Amino acid sequence: MATEKKPLLNLPLKVILTQEGASHFINRKKKLLRFRLADNAEEFGVSLSTFAPLSLQSMILVDYVSKIEISMPEFVSSRQEIMDLSKLVVFSVLYKQFDREVLTALLATECVRKHNRANPSQLLDEQTHISDNVLRSRMENSDKLISEARTEILKPIYDSILKDGNLTPEEKNIYLLMTEKFLNRLSLFNWYIIVKFFKKEGFSEILSSIRQIIQQYMEKSKIAEYISLMVMELALNCENANMRKEAKNMYRGIEDSEAVLYEPEIRQKIIQELEKKHELVFISWKLGGGSVSIGKQGRLQITLYNKDDEFQEFKENIQEKKSANLAKKSLIDFYREIPEGQGGTDLGLYYLSYLDEACKKVNVKFESLVNQFASSDLTVINLNFNF
């Protein structure tokens, strides 16, 4: 459930930048790379191989990242890192949405409305843009007030977590840390409003609004675990499909090409061959949009491509004969059609039903779609979330 388990992750990432992100790197004389992505689009970004999860998360939180892509011939050896990355991306989206919802709630409170009526030249609304530098100078001596406000917001939430008999001590600790993490990601503008009205008439409305949103996001955060399991399960299914296909090519005389996948030396040879042929599995996390993408900020699209060198050719074929070459189905149908013994079908359906149920419970829109290319083993799987 925690997002940052390791101080560093070792994964070959392509990080595609937003306009703000590109400007930030160019202004600091960092050369951007031009990437060809799994869908054959060309985009600019930076390449990471060893990175601090918190640094990547900071880039996402300031709207510098539009997409993250990773490609490998096999994912088993990087299982934990992939799951940590997936959780990090989901939590980043949740933190941003949390901040936006808190702002909307604060601006709707009676004490802020009263302030706006009395001070038309100092309005606090969606159009108010005060730079972080100005906010920092206005809040220069507010550390004590921020600390007091934080304690007051969290105290009843802490108490209810500690009293919850259904939680283990470890779970209680995770939840306590998580409430702090959500508050730590609040923007300066939100803290400015909280401090401005702290202990003044009507502040209790601000308190109850923030507490309610924290509770909602604590529930939403459970989805991160299910998403990471689902992504990993899908990646392994795609990886196994590629390996079975290559094993048949490499070991034609062997009756049971499935069995050779579990021989470490042979498996390694198959992986090397897949790498040489560039037959890889790609995972991309596309973030809903930066500060200008109104109404799309809470979206996350996770796509898995089971891709080989001839992907472009297949793509062109599809443009010519769409209906003949392309089968669209839901993820459930995709799982049910996996032949027995070829991947964890039961496990996949199990994760999918949990994810589906968890999303419905906390009002997160989730849909899945699988495109399968009839003339090959290629699949494109889309998981769409709207937080």
Secondary structure by P-SEA (a helix, b strand, c coil): cccccccccccccbbbbcaaaaaaaaaacbbbbbbbccccbbbbbbbbccccaaaaaaaaaaccccbbbbbccccccaaaaaaaaaaaaaaaaaaaaaaaaaaaaaaacaaaaaaaaacccccccccccccaaaaaaaaccaaaaaaaaaaaacaaaaaaaaacccccaaaaaaaaaaaaaaaaaccaaaaaaaaaaccccaaaaaaaaaaaaaaaaaaaacaaaaaaaaaaaaaaaaaaaaaaaaaaaacccccccccccccaaaaaaaaaaaaaacbbbbbbbbccccccccccccbbbbbbbbcccaaaaaaaaaaacccccbbbbcaaaaaaaccccccaaaaaaaaaaaaaaaaaaabbbbbbbbbbcccccbbbbbbbbcc
